[in-house]
Amino acid sequence: MVVEFQIVNQQCEDCQKSFTPHAYNAIVQVRQKVPHRRTFCYLEQLILKSDAHAKVTSLKETREGLDFYFETKSHAQRFADFVEAHVPTKTKQSKHLISHDANSNSFNFKYTIMCDLCPICVDDVVHVPKGHIATLNGAPPLLLCHKVSNAIKFVDPVSLRSYDIATAEYWKRPVDSVCRTDHLTEFVVLNVEPVQKSEAAARQNAPVKKWMSLADVEVARACDLGVNDDRMIVRTHLGGILRPGRRVMGYDLRTVNVSGIDDEAFQGTCPDIVLVKKAYKRKNKRTWELKRLAKEAAEGEDPIDDDADMEALKRNLEEDPELRKSINMYRTAEEQQQGSEQKANAAEAAEDDEDSDSDAPEVPLAELLEGLELRDD
């Protein structure tokens, strides 16, 4: 007697759900009401660093943000807690009834967790109303945001005092952004005069970044050079890194529309120009790269182009060593190769060095990881 056996491959129910479209039990919707996507790019790198996407079955990208799909509510809640621990977030939960068995009295729900991220980003100028909250008592009407983590950290560029707003306090009484990075104007530094240490020490309230120091800087808009002799003397917190002849990015508050905000409260008390960060001429090629999450475009929407936001994130990583501690950066394939290719690129690198600034920040090779490259051979 001959018996024939037929082997049929099967998957468990959990695996079938993970590979079946629209088979999810919970979704985390991450949203931020800003015109750019820099926060999402930074959050994506934090997720890759901590492997927080291990339980994500699908990831879709929309114009408003990102949608993370999970099999269980516990996985979604754990991911929402991760987002809330790194970015000031306001969460809201809801559930939708899918099916109901009256005999066994069982219910099947789909859960949604909405994560609304704080709209204030690094290098934003915010307006603080008089008597806003106790932690901002004595603060000027305009503050510059220099760091966003589980709290929002501000600095007064005129006095070098620092102020912090906890996440819970911010969502009770939010503050509005007056200027964002798309309002930045390029200035040329003409002269730098450091402020006396005794005066700076008396004004300083709490320690901030090491390179911050008060100075009176004479600047002119880059577009006005050779056209007019309009110069301004500005007190800034960037005195430790600015030198005459260098370029700096800042906000020209004389040309910014602050409609909807009572400007009478800060007329005559706020500077006309707020310098934000030093501008560098960088090399065209980098020896490192960042990994990205595999995302799908939402139905009926075009793919999102966030190359400009990723470039802004890479520039911030080169300038801020503290920011690099929470992100994995990998060597490019060209950097890992050896031999004649490096010699051929040496001439191109020399040409790039002539066009770039000598003090342009770079990522040390010791902080880069070896990228995984799969080959057929």
Wavefront OBJ file of the C-alpha trace (Angstrom):
o trace
v 0.000 0.000 0.000
v 1.358 3.391 -1.030
v 0.464 6.422 1.057
v 1.014 9.900 -0.274
v 1.550 12.829 2.106
v 1.082 16.416 1.103
v 2.880 19.164 2.993
v 0.969 22.413 3.331
v 2.731 25.362 4.910
v 0.666 27.306 7.401
v 1.098 30.350 9.569
v -0.112 30.991 13.050
v -2.907 33.499 13.587
v -0.543 36.205 14.810
v 1.640 35.894 11.710
v -1.393 35.935 9.448
v -2.524 39.208 11.009
v 0.888 40.788 10.567
v 0.959 40.022 6.829
v -2.713 40.768 6.150
v -3.594 44.383 5.283
v -5.899 46.240 7.686
v -5.500 43.474 10.290
v -4.557 45.477 13.358
v -5.999 46.019 16.788
v -4.357 49.294 17.786
v -2.936 52.343 16.038
v -0.769 55.198 17.308
v -1.199 58.423 15.358
v 1.677 60.881 15.852
v 0.828 64.446 14.792
v 2.505 67.850 14.965
v 0.969 71.085 13.703
v 4.029 72.656 12.073
v 4.936 73.249 8.395
v 8.074 71.068 8.553
v 8.873 67.453 9.528
v 12.137 67.858 11.434
v 10.638 66.502 14.644
v 9.441 63.357 12.857
v 12.914 62.827 11.375
v 14.476 63.133 14.828
v 11.853 60.857 16.385
v 12.510 58.294 13.664
v 16.179 58.128 14.640
v 15.278 57.728 18.319
v 12.996 54.831 17.403
v 15.772 53.129 15.443
v 18.262 53.670 18.282
v 15.969 52.112 20.906
v 14.418 49.493 18.592
v 10.990 50.774 19.604
v 9.514 49.683 16.252
v 9.990 45.962 16.916
v 6.239 45.417 17.440
v 5.101 47.692 14.604
v 3.259 45.707 11.915
v 2.869 48.605 9.489
v 3.914 52.248 9.222
v 2.136 54.766 7.026
v 3.184 58.333 6.347
v 0.618 61.098 5.910
v 0.826 64.841 5.452
v -0.120 65.360 9.099
v 2.308 62.832 10.601
v 2.928 59.109 11.040
v 0.580 56.174 11.751
v 1.990 53.137 13.606
v -0.083 49.918 13.564
v 0.152 47.238 16.270
v -1.398 43.859 16.980
v -2.277 44.550 20.618
v -3.165 47.599 22.656
v -0.337 46.961 25.120
v 2.255 47.279 22.347
v 0.676 50.518 21.175
v 0.567 51.919 24.701
v 4.219 51.064 25.238
v 5.147 52.871 22.028
v 3.072 55.928 22.995
v 4.894 56.036 26.337
v 8.204 55.991 24.459
v 7.169 58.998 22.352
v 5.930 60.856 25.428
v 9.240 60.260 27.227
v 11.300 61.962 24.495
v 9.042 64.735 23.140
v 6.453 66.852 25.009
v 3.266 65.036 24.014
v -0.431 65.169 24.778
v -2.118 61.781 24.340
v -5.769 60.942 23.822
v -7.227 57.430 23.596
v -10.378 56.175 21.896
v -11.836 52.824 20.849
v -14.189 51.651 18.114
v -16.478 48.617 18.398
v -15.859 46.105 15.614
v -17.960 43.083 16.610
v -20.049 41.819 19.511
v -21.025 38.284 20.491
v -24.191 38.439 22.598
v -24.011 34.753 23.539
v -20.572 34.883 25.089
v -20.806 38.609 25.946
v -17.500 39.318 24.206
v -16.563 42.537 22.445
v -13.932 43.245 19.797
v -12.527 46.790 19.756
v -9.935 48.660 17.728
v -7.987 51.198 19.769
v -6.533 54.522 18.649
v -3.965 56.563 20.575
v -3.470 60.129 19.355
v -0.092 61.680 20.197
v -0.083 65.431 19.658
v 3.524 66.684 19.708
v 4.509 70.101 20.991
v 4.640 72.567 18.053
v 7.656 74.410 19.499
v 10.955 73.282 17.972
v 14.606 74.116 18.487
v 15.625 77.625 17.307
v 12.053 78.954 17.548
v 11.348 82.327 19.141
v 8.278 82.209 21.392
v 6.154 84.915 22.965
v 5.575 84.677 26.716
v 2.611 86.748 27.983
v 3.068 88.699 31.195
v 2.270 86.596 34.259
v 2.019 83.405 32.194
v 3.231 80.780 34.706
v 5.307 80.889 37.871
v 8.373 79.262 36.283
v 8.642 82.140 33.794
v 8.391 84.984 36.308
v 10.782 87.752 35.320
v 11.214 86.359 31.820
v 11.268 88.772 28.849
v 8.422 88.675 26.329
v 10.548 86.834 23.734
v 12.608 83.711 24.426
v 14.685 81.438 22.208
v 14.172 77.667 22.400
v 17.512 75.823 22.458
v 16.440 72.289 23.435
v 13.299 70.116 23.403
v 13.247 66.846 25.362
v 10.870 65.797 28.140
v 10.756 69.534 28.892
v 11.080 72.683 26.780
v 14.203 74.713 27.507
v 14.490 78.414 26.664
v 17.254 80.971 26.903
v 17.150 84.753 26.914
v 19.768 85.793 24.315
v 20.133 89.220 25.946
v 20.745 88.157 29.566
v 21.727 84.469 29.117
v 19.137 83.347 31.657
v 17.572 79.944 31.100
v 13.970 78.888 31.681
v 12.324 75.456 31.601
v 8.696 74.518 31.028
v 7.576 71.027 31.999
v 5.301 69.113 29.651
v 2.312 69.266 31.977
v 2.713 73.013 32.500
v 3.038 73.685 28.775
v -0.195 71.916 27.814
v -2.086 73.775 30.534
v -1.041 77.168 29.171
v 0.767 76.893 25.802
v 2.994 79.623 24.413
v 2.965 80.728 20.767
v 5.851 80.736 18.319
v 6.639 84.092 16.764
v 9.444 83.018 14.409
v 10.392 79.653 12.920
v 13.430 78.529 10.978
v 11.859 79.486 7.647
v 12.081 83.141 8.829
v 15.858 83.013 9.317
v 17.954 85.745 7.692
v 21.676 85.585 6.967
v 23.866 88.242 8.608
v 27.560 89.084 8.359
v 29.509 89.637 11.578
v 31.481 92.880 11.487
v 32.715 93.184 15.067
v 32.484 91.211 18.324
v 32.958 92.732 21.797
v 32.597 90.300 24.706
v 30.595 91.464 27.719
v 32.501 91.836 30.958
v 32.489 88.671 33.052
v 31.174 90.408 36.140
v 28.134 91.702 34.263
v 27.541 88.359 32.554
v 27.826 86.448 35.843
v 25.322 88.775 37.511
v 22.807 88.245 34.723
v 23.233 84.513 34.392
v 20.596 82.571 36.306
v 21.317 78.919 35.474
v 24.001 77.049 33.522
v 23.338 76.551 29.820
v 25.508 75.215 27.012
v 29.235 75.693 27.457
v 29.793 77.685 24.257
v 27.214 80.322 25.215
v 28.627 83.672 26.324
v 27.332 87.221 26.097
v 28.773 89.607 23.536
v 27.816 92.780 21.681
v 27.994 91.940 17.983
v 27.817 94.368 15.081
v 26.070 92.727 12.128
v 24.683 93.621 8.721
v 22.358 91.677 6.493
v 24.200 89.733 3.809
v 21.846 91.048 1.128
v 22.642 94.668 2.158
v 26.402 94.406 1.621
v 27.349 96.805 -1.157
v 23.824 98.239 -1.266
v 23.498 100.311 1.912
v 25.304 100.910 5.199
v 22.620 99.522 7.499
v 24.324 98.061 10.572
v 22.996 96.897 13.914
v 24.642 96.203 17.282
v 23.031 93.185 18.912
v 23.627 91.548 22.274
v 23.677 87.801 21.759
v 24.477 84.551 23.528
v 26.730 83.379 20.656
v 29.754 85.414 21.680
v 31.883 82.318 22.190
v 31.711 81.126 18.578
v 31.281 84.291 16.469
v 34.235 85.999 14.792
v 34.399 89.032 12.470
v 33.849 88.080 8.839
v 31.780 84.981 9.612
v 28.132 84.428 8.743
v 25.348 83.946 11.278
v 21.653 83.145 10.966
v 19.097 85.162 12.897
v 15.619 86.637 12.970
v 15.007 90.196 11.827
v 12.018 91.060 14.004
v 11.544 94.324 12.145
v 10.210 92.401 9.133
v 8.264 89.658 10.961
v 4.489 89.927 11.190
v 3.307 89.193 14.745
v -0.409 89.493 14.114
v -2.591 88.000 16.826
v -0.102 88.900 19.577
v -0.263 92.046 21.675
v 2.940 93.731 20.532
v 2.514 96.697 22.856
v 3.734 94.538 25.747
v 7.211 94.057 24.267
v 7.751 97.193 22.200
v 10.961 98.859 23.302
v 12.001 95.930 25.519
v 12.923 93.327 22.888
v 15.817 93.451 20.406
v 15.215 94.072 16.726
v 17.478 91.150 15.774
v 17.847 87.762 17.489
v 20.896 85.760 16.423
v 20.274 82.012 16.503
v 23.207 80.008 15.162
v 26.434 80.290 13.225
v 26.354 79.526 9.506
v 28.993 77.243 7.999
v 30.083 76.293 4.490
v 30.194 72.515 4.642
v 31.666 69.837 2.438
v 29.510 68.447 -0.317
v 30.029 64.816 0.748
v 29.645 63.243 4.174
v 31.360 60.104 5.351
v 28.309 58.998 7.356
v 24.611 58.418 6.861
v 21.417 57.770 8.817
v 19.098 54.807 8.514
v 15.402 55.297 7.790
v 12.246 53.405 8.701
v 10.362 51.592 5.965
v 7.264 53.734 5.438
v 4.278 53.449 3.143
v 2.322 56.372 1.743
v -1.279 56.596 2.881
v -3.973 55.726 0.381
v -4.682 58.556 -2.019
v -1.641 60.623 -0.990
v 1.660 61.264 -2.713
v 4.963 60.269 -1.074
v 6.306 62.834 1.367
v 9.573 64.574 0.436
v 11.509 65.265 3.643
v 15.039 65.538 2.218
v 15.361 69.166 3.354
v 14.322 68.239 6.894
v 16.808 65.356 6.989
v 19.554 67.720 5.822
v 18.654 70.117 8.647
v 18.829 67.228 11.132
v 22.262 66.191 9.845
v 23.530 69.741 10.233
v 22.273 69.837 13.814
v 24.008 66.524 14.524
v 27.305 67.916 13.266
v 26.993 71.002 15.458
v 25.668 69.435 18.678
v 27.694 66.585 20.269
v 25.004 66.028 22.916
v 22.409 65.372 20.236
v 24.595 62.680 18.658
v 24.563 60.590 21.840
v 20.964 59.484 21.273
v 21.294 58.665 17.543
v 23.164 55.961 15.647
v 25.232 57.189 12.694
v 26.807 54.786 10.206
v 29.762 54.996 7.902
v 28.917 55.144 4.234
v 29.890 52.355 1.856
v 32.518 54.587 0.245
v 34.125 55.203 3.627
v 34.392 51.488 4.354
v 36.029 50.668 1.029
v 39.811 50.825 0.788
v 42.299 51.085 -2.034
v 42.322 53.145 -5.167
v 38.899 54.652 -4.638
v 40.084 56.597 -1.592
v 42.987 58.009 -3.593
v 40.642 59.092 -6.359
v 38.396 60.857 -3.890
v 41.324 62.621 -2.203
v 41.530 65.232 -4.951
v 37.792 65.915 -4.742
v 37.994 66.218 -0.972
v 40.806 68.767 -1.318
v 38.637 70.891 -3.592
v 35.772 70.706 -1.106
v 38.064 71.830 1.708
v 38.904 75.011 -0.212
v 35.232 75.957 -0.497
v 34.271 74.948 3.066
v 35.104 76.708 6.333
v 38.101 75.456 8.259
v 36.100 75.394 11.502
v 33.051 73.676 9.998
v 31.854 70.999 12.452
v 32.269 67.351 11.520
v 31.352 64.058 13.131
v 34.423 62.202 14.471
v 35.020 58.761 12.969
v 35.106 57.268 16.469
v 31.377 58.028 16.861
v 30.373 56.242 13.648
v 29.176 52.646 13.451
v 30.000 50.152 10.760
v 27.043 49.817 8.420
v 25.771 46.356 7.478
v 26.172 45.723 3.753
v 24.884 42.531 2.077
v 26.553 41.311 -1.122
v 25.967 38.389 -3.429
v 29.634 37.450 -3.523
l 1 2 3 4 5 6 7 8 9 10 11 12 13 14 15 16 17 18 19 20 21 22 23 24 25 26 27 28 29 30 31 32 33 34 35 36 37 38 39 40 41 42 43 44 45 46 47 48 49 50 51 52 53 54 55 56 57 58 59 60 61 62 63 64 65 66 67 68 69 70 71 72 73 74 75 76 77 78 79 80 81 82 83 84 85 86 87 88 89 90 91 92 93 94 95 96 97 98 99 100 101 102 103 104 105 106 107 108 109 110 111 112 113 114 115 116 117 118 119 120 121 122 123 124 125 126 127 128 129 130 131 132 133 134 135 136 137 138 139 140 141 142 143 144 145 146 147 148 149 150 151 152 153 154 155 156 157 158 159 160 161 162 163 164 165 166 167 168 169 170 171 172 173 174 175 176 177 178 179 180 181 182 183 184 185 186 187 188 189 190 191 192 193 194 195 196 197 198 199 200 201 202 203 204 205 206 207 208 209 210 211 212 213 214 215 216 217 218 219 220 221 222 223 224 225 226 227 228 229 230 231 232 233 234 235 236 237 238 239 240 241 242 243 244 245 246 247 248 249 250 251 252 253 254 255 256 257 258 259 260 261 262 263 264 265 266 267 268 269 270 271 272 273 274 275 276 277 278 279 280 281 282 283 284 285 286 287 288 289 290 291 292 293 294 295 296 297 298 299 300 301 302 303 304 305 306 307 308 309 310 311 312 313 314 315 316 317 318 319 320 321 322 323 324 325 326 327 328 329 330 331 332 333 334 335 336 337 338 339 340 341 342 343 344 345 346 347 348 349 350 351 352 353 354 355 356 357 358 359 360 361 362 363 364 365 366 367 368 369 370 371 372 373 374 375 376 377
